[in-house]
């Protein structure tokens, strides 16, 4: 296999020779190793490698995108021909301005690539996975029926005909464990998830212990009855699912499509003053951190919401062209829990790393300030309609807060509300910052939601 | 891109020589073309073709799996050796040794039956369809502020060899058209959406009037602007085929995947032979339905797909199986060992999962309801094989009072224990519909499926703002 940058350059040259105007080639290589745990044992261990090219080819304002796996040089020719054929038959896109122009990209980001993560042996990967299983199963009546550890090393090269050239390599670790506790005919599940770019930052002993504790706590949970309007204190993993609406509302793609509820809301209050959000493509250890995005546009640290006031949208190059502004380094193809297949799609507008500015108090210090509320540790699925903000999520594991103290464990209830309204009712922001997918965030307390039994 | 079947045979021979108890090698090519039009202009016009080989090796009761997109003889040999080495590593820690159901050697070639090959249709015609879909939404109402229209064709080819002597070749062709409108008025935004999908050829597009399709999506979004707050609490609810399908798929279906039973993660583990629903409820998984989006000729292990009865007249009958789970539970494979692609593992997955129709007409069900809610269109739903909890987000609904459909209500959630919901089913419509989509297991590993059924009346907790 040739070097990625030479493959990308070759693809651009071939497309230009064929008569293309602007061309962008994205070559991606991934090597992924995983351990899947089933029934307390390593059920399957895998090793997967993939090479691919995604090619954007423009004939004036007609744009085509073709992609494919690479295993011989002829593939490049085929992908170029396919992209050319698509562009030729496509309609003009009046909104397309240009691929990104080159700019000076410099600097260094800590913890985006970890040699140890890239080189750990299969034996080492399985041993770490089983450490979490063993610790969890030290708890009485707890088993790990399901778990997974995935490590990836990947390299990318993006080159365009205007002179952009960017190479990047990174590592990714994603793991989850589901612990099941049983007592008589009762069963409860506790889930732990971790994301990192470095295997050594993952504490498998803590994960195992915490998953077991959560599973045991759900055994004590009672079905919630009635209605509770108070403060909802939401753990980072679950909060990230709700706060995904910020990416939707600030994405220039959604603004340009007319879908975002924050169209024309720049410099207005979209949240209360407790709430500040940054996009930081250079956050050390962030899952999408790189000196440039997947279009080769320089990344940076930008304030998106400053003490509740919307300061900026995020822009990939296409949508920046429509808005007449500079792209902000927010064109991405890479996933954050797995990376394979990144070459199969053009870059889309997305946060690099969404940083929710943390507060000063720990979760333990926030709870005594809450007269009436609920600490939510697990939703069935923290989903919000991003267009309207409406949500009603099933609570699978939560604890009521009464007069500043955690009291009863509850389940089988719906937390309902409107997430855009909740952002204006942020009561507390914790200091327990955690990397969750493309988020870096702490526990957050919101007013304005209702727990319905 | 093709690979000669001899290369796969050599890979299996090597796996056997190394000492594997079982091995299979699957070569697949996945081609897809997508046209996405947003607000009158092309946002994405793309084509992709991915080829790779997936190799599974079982050694001393553990799996090793390797995949590669480098399709040379040497790359395949390396992948086999890797997979074997990984199985050897896993087996050192395995407490329970995996068994596999031994099948007879099966040699077959299968081509999906379609009327019109999408690759024989001019791109111009496909573009015209998607632009018509966009235009229909645009002219439907001035309050439509955002329009998205999509056409996707997906063509997959598979070759599979295993150490039982099976040699299979098959293909799958799927077409999808969809539209989404967003309406805006007085600071309020609402959406409407619809899709048509199938394991069919371009005839699906030919049979779709883009003007009618687009206009109905726009109308849905506009109508929702004047929808009112839904009622909250436990109530009588008539769920539509889409929402019934979420109950069938997400709760009853995932809990009937035999690997969840083996992992003690299914609330239905001990349910076989027991009454779990009202007599009116029959539920199946059937991968053989002509044209349905979840239909497959063979699963990813080469087992022919089949019809599996999960609930029959309220009595729980059994699980869906892969080769591995069939051996573990002393049952037979049902053709449900599926995978997303060569980069992903095989495990027990659904195909087309649905409730069978009953005897009622929808109008009769409504006129027979004193007070309740008609719940329409699932926006999202979540699996809960452990607890058997049901949660679905409905796009909209109507209140029912004294046998009449009344106010349109905006999005809400329905929740409850699946078995309690199924035991209170007291009427089932005579019509039937499958709704297509994608199923993930453990938040990833996406495959094409359908779920559905008839309109069903039951008791569920509703909640929304």
Interface residues (C-beta under 8 A of the other chain):
Chain A: X1 X32 X35 X36 X38 X39 X40 X41 X42 X43 X44 X45 X46 X47 X48 X49 X50 X51 X52 X63 X64 X65 X66 X67 X68 X69 X70 X71 X75 X78 X82 X83 X86 X87 X89 X90 X91 X93 X94 X95 X122 X123 X126 X130 X143 X145 X146 X148 X176 X178 X180 X187 X188 X189 X257 X258 X259 X261 X337 X338 X340 X341 X344 X345 X346 X380 X381 X383 X385 X387 X388 X390 X392 X393 X394 X396 X411 X412 X414 X416 X417 X418 X450 X452
Chain B: X1 X38 X39 X41 X42 X43 X44 X45 X46 X47 X48 X49 X50 X51 X52 X62 X63 X64 X65 X66 X67 X68 X69 X70 X71 X72 X75 X79 X82 X83 X85 X86 X87 X89 X90 X92 X93 X94 X95 X96 X98 X123 X124 X127 X131 X145 X146 X148 X182 X184 X188 X189 X190 X191 X232 X233 X259 X262 X263 X264 X265 X267 X343 X345 X379 X380 X382 X384 X386 X387 X389 X391 X393 X410 X411 X412 X413 X415 X417 X442 X443 X444 X461 X463 X464 X465
